[in-house]
């Protein structure tokens, strides 16, 4: 296991931004930057042992600073959507930034994806290489109450696992729901419609036209959302009916594990390369998003253009708008409590 650090560029105020490169002996490489904790590249071998980059992103900081669809970043303080950009805690209403129509998305205008985090590389062992990142979100940032101290650890293991561990504490009651927003493409280019996907969920949370959950929990059986057995992503994607932008997936699934322990949430297989990715999480839900609004105009690392459905996101999470849905798994963190969450992306191949 090795861990290297390099310069990734400078913030507009001149602050340097580091890029960490973690490698194991199997040919797996992970690159992550202090800006937004973005996974800029993730190289894993195919069935013939040839490594390839399986995430969407850019090879320089300036391109990220110009704006991007959350490529590889940490989303927070609350990932996904909060309806009406408001919530109430202990009788007091809080108003957030509206950055998704009338709603609040992925932490607001300057969420965790746009912050420069402090970093600390950890000593490498034969089993793993890891980097720990820290950021304190001040009371009132983006409208959220409380000073929230967040620590995120990225670990690459000798078993071809990328593990992300999150912890957070607060001095006032506040909602917390953190996730990583990587777009995966196990082929390394093209679209993901031929990828075979399984999601360990029998139910999902239907939404209104603004993608805010109605509060209902509905079965996936008989719908385009039934991934209880492996199905090609493109097999029923034109039955999803998402608008605007036409068809595609952008849905939260209710995982069978219920977030009670680290358990399998999903698996993805690309037949041509043989690459397999398993996603394990302690979260109760996962959002499947299939890059529905890409159109080939964005050029990423290696000069690769990103067409429609160029990647799939499997955002492990609590359900969208949980702070306003008392019967959903709670996202409220109070002083004296510690938020903890773990997600593992495990890679292998099939012959």
N, C-alpha and C positions, 0 to 999 in steps of 0.2 A: 504494500500500500504506500502511495506517495501523495504528497500535498504540496502544491506550488502556488505562489502568489505573484501576480503581475499587475501592472497598471492598466486600467480599462478606460481611462480618460479622466476628465474633470467636470465637476458640476458648474453651472453658470457662475457661482460665486468663487470658483477656483479650487474648491475642495477636491482632493484626489479621490478616485473611486478604485477600489481594488477588485480584482477578479481572482477567484480561487479555482484551481484545477485539481480535482481528486481523481486518482487512478488506482485500479487494482490490476492483478496479474492476468486477468482473463480478457483484457482488452476493453474493459468498460471505463469510460471517462465522463466525468461530470464537471461542468463549468458553471459557477454561480457567482454573481456579483453583489456587492454591498448595496447597490442601488435597487431597491424593490425586492431584494433577494431573488432576482431573476435567474432562473436556470437558462443560460444562454445557449448551451449545447449539451447533448447527452448522447454519447456514442456507445452503442452496444453491438456485439458481433451478430452476424446472421448465422444460418446453419452451416455455412462453409468457413466460419471463423473470421469473416471480413467485417470490421466495424463500420457502422454508419450512424449518422446523426439522426435521431428519431424525435426531435422536438423542433418546433418552429421558433424562429428568433433572428437576432442580428448579431454581427460580430464587432459592433462598436457602440459605445455609450451614446454618441450624438444621435444615432438613429432611434434609440429608445426615448431620448429626451424630446424628440419631435412628436411623440405620441404613437401608441400602438394598442392593439386589443388585448391588453393584459398578458402578453406573451410571457409565460414562465414565471410570473410574479406572485408574490404573496398578496392576497386580497384581505382587507380588514380596515377598520376595526370589526365591521360586520360584512362578511362576504355575501354575495347575492343581493336580493332586493328587500327593501323595507317600504311597504305600501304607504303612499302619501308623504313619505320622508318625515315621518313623525312617530313617536311612541310615548307611552306614559309609564313612569316608574313611581310607585308610592304616591300616586295622586298628582304628580307633576308632569306636565307635558314637555317634551323636548322636540325641537324642530331641527332637521338635518338639511344638508344641501340636496337640492333636486338636480340630479345629473342623469336621469333616465326617464324623460317625460316628467310626470308629477311625482316620480318615485326616487328613491335613493338606491344607488348601486355600488357594491364593492368598496364601501368606505368613503365615497364622496369624491369631490373634485381633486383633493390631494390626499388620497388614501395611502395605505402602507406600501402600495406598489410604486409610489413616487417619492418615498423617503430614503435618505441615506442612513443606513444602519451601521452601528458599531460592530466590529467583527473581532473574533478571537479564534485562531486556529488551535486545534487540540492536538496533542501528541499522537502520531500514527502508531498503530500496532499491527501485528500480522493479520488481524481480523477486520480492521476498519480504519478509515480516515474521516475526520469530522471537522466542521467549522461551526462555531456558535455565533449567532447574531443577536443584537439587543437594540431595542428602541423603546423610548418612553413617550407615549402619546399624551400631550398635556390636556388638562381639564379644559373642555370646551372645544377641542379640535374637531372640526367638521360638525360641531353641534353636540358631540357626545360628552356626557358627564364623567368626571373622574380622571385622575392621572393613572394611565394604564401602562404598566411595565411589561413588555413582551420579550420573551427569549425564544428564538427558533434555532434548532440545531439540524444541520444537514449532515447525514452520515452515509458514506459509501462503504459497503461491506465486501468481504472477499467472496460472498455468495451472490454477487451481482444484484444487490438490493440498494436502492436509494431510500433512506429512511428520513422522514421529516418529523421532528418532535417539537411541539408547541407548548409553552407555558405562559401564563399571564396572571398578574395580580393588580388590584385596583384599590383606591382609597375612597371611592364612591360607587354605589351600584351602577352598573353599566352593562349593555349587551356586548358579547364577544362571540365571534364566529369566524374562525380563520381557515383559509384554504390556500392551496397552490393552484395556479391557473395555467399550468403547462398545456400546450397543444401537442398531442402526440401523433406521429405518423410513422408506423413501423417500417414502411417502405422507404422512407427518407425523402420522398417527393411524390407528386401527383396528389390524388385525393384518397380518402379513407373508405370509400364506399365498398371496397372489397374486403376490408378487415372484418373478421368474425368476432362478435362481441357477446359476452355473457354478463348479465348483471344479476346479482343475488338479491332480487327484490320482486315481490309479488304484487306490490302496490306502488302507486305514485300519487303526487299531489297536484290535481288539476288546477289551472289558473284562469284568470280573466285575460282580456286582450293585452293588458300591460304586464303579463307574466307574474302577477301577484296571486299566490294561492287563494282559492276560494275558502279553504278550510276543510274541504272534503278530502277524504283519502279513498282512492278508487283502485279497483283491481286492474292489472295490466292485461289480464286474460282477454283474448279476442281483439286486442288493439295492436297498433304499430309499436307500442312500447313494451311488448312482451319479449324480453331478452333472457327469460328464465333458462332457456337452452341456447347454445351459440347460434347466432344468426348474422348474416352479412349486414353491415350497417345500411347498405343501399337497397336491401331487399324490400323494405316497406317505407323507406324514407319519404316517398311521395304521398304517403297516407297521413303524414303528421299534421298537415294543414296549418302550420305556423305562418302567421302574417304579422307585419309586412316582411318582405324578403322571400316569400315562397316557402317551400318545404324545408324541413330540417328538424333536428332534435335540439331542444333547450328545455329539459324537463328534470325535475327532482324526483328521485326514486327513494322509496322507503325500504331501507335495507333490512333483511331478515334478522340480522344480528342485533338490531336495535341500539347499536352503539355501546353495548355492555362490555365488550372486550375486543381486542385486535382480531379481526375476522375478515375473510374474503368478501370483498365488495363487488369486484368485477374482474374479468379476464379478457384480453384482446389477443387475437392470433392473426398474423399475416401469412397466408399460404405460400406466397412466392419466395419470401426470405426465410420463412420458418421462425421468425421472431415471435415470442410470446411475452406479454406483460400481464402480471397479476397485480391487482390493487387490493391491499389490505388496509383496514382503518378501524379506529375506535369511534368513528362518527356514525350517527344514525341514518345519514342520507348521502346521496351522491348525485350531482348534477351532470347529466350528459349534455354536452354542447358540441355541435359538429361544424363550427366555423361557417355558419350559414350566409354570412354577408361578405365573405371574401370573393374577389372577382378577378384575381390574377394581376392586379396593379401593384401589390406589395411584393418586393423582392427581398428575400432573406439571406441568411448565411449561405455562402457558396454560390450566390447568384441564382438561387432557386426561386421561381415565382410561385406564389401561393394562390391556387385556384379556389373556387368554391368547394367547401368541404375538405380543405387541405389538411385538417387535423381534427382530432377529437379531444375534448377536455373531459376528464372524470374528476370533478371538483368534490372531494369529500367534505361534508359539511353537516351542520344542523339545517333544518328546512328553511326555505326563504320565508321572510316575514314572521319568523317564530316569535319575535318580541311582541307582536300584535295578535298572536294566536295561542291562547293559554293552553289548548289541548295538544299543541306541538311540543316536542322535546325542548326544554327551556334553554335560553341562551343568556340569561341574566347572571352576571357575576357580581358578588357582593364582597365588601371588605372582609378579609380573613379567609376567604376562599381562594383556591388556586385553579385556574383553568388549565386543563391538560388535554392534549390531543396528539395522536400519532397516526401517520399514514406511511405505508411502505409500498414502493413500486419495485416489483421483483421481476427480473428479466431472465429468460431462458430461450431455448430453441427446440423445435420439433424437426425430426427428419422427414 
